[in-house]
């Protein structure tokens, strides 16, 4: 594999696209769905040399391209944002989109592609006030949904795959101790790096919104959420390092906005006005024009009627007379 950031040096059979050309075509399929922290930038495949080299490595070897995607942790504990604690139409549509993306890649690169959904809920469940049994139920239903929907290009991976049946507090401690950066290191990055500052502010906002039973004042809540945000970033970084160790060749995707050329490629799962919104922090509205959109649960409830799937709330069907 070429060094990170260099163009792959390959030749091609006359009349056939080169490995580099195929890698660029695969990246072209990802670009329309890029979750960008620089949305004004007209990103092209050449702006992602690391990802091009990683894609070329799989293509040259004639192997399925492997992507890793940390995410799908658990539902927000805030009922104003979500329909419940289990996956719903938002997850189903997102997983279907990811599977179809792999299908399209397979038309360019016949060995195909796979996405490993690396559920990170247990990594920071104690910091976001979601019980481990809810996270297990969410993860198990996610795996069942993948099987039920026939999404053959997707697999799941979580702490149970790495540390088995150890108590979750011990799993978290082991991963944190081995892989997490220090709080001091993160504070330095928040002060000096725009992307880390943006991430810190985004996570602090989520924690503040999701703290539905906090007993103290608003200012005390904000202080607490700022403190916990550092812990969430520590654990998220640790989880990313563990995934990279387990799957060193994989192309790394992210549900967080990323700039062009970053080590991770940010990917948007469903349409939403907020670049940070995900299916696990929202509900789905099926608009009268046929489109699907992520909204806060309380907003979607004003714009549509609830729809059940398998006896559970799934999404909202938009009223035709409401925008």
ABEGO torsion letter per residue (X at the ends): XBBBGBBBBBBBBBGBBBAAAAAAAAAAAAAAABBBABAABBBBAAABAAAAAAAAAAAAAGBBBBBBBBEGAEBBABAAABAEABBBAAAAAAAAAAAAAAAAAAAABAAEBBBBBBBAAAAAAAAAGBBAAAAAAAAAAAAAAAAAAGBAABBBBBAAAAAEABBAAAAAAAAAAAABBBAAAAAAAAAABAAAAAAAAAAAAAAAAABAABABBAAAAAAAAAAAAAAAAAAAAAAAAAAAAABAABBBBBABBBBBGBABBBBBABBBABAABBAAABBBBBBAAGBBBBBBAAAAAAABBBBBBGGBBABBBBBAABX
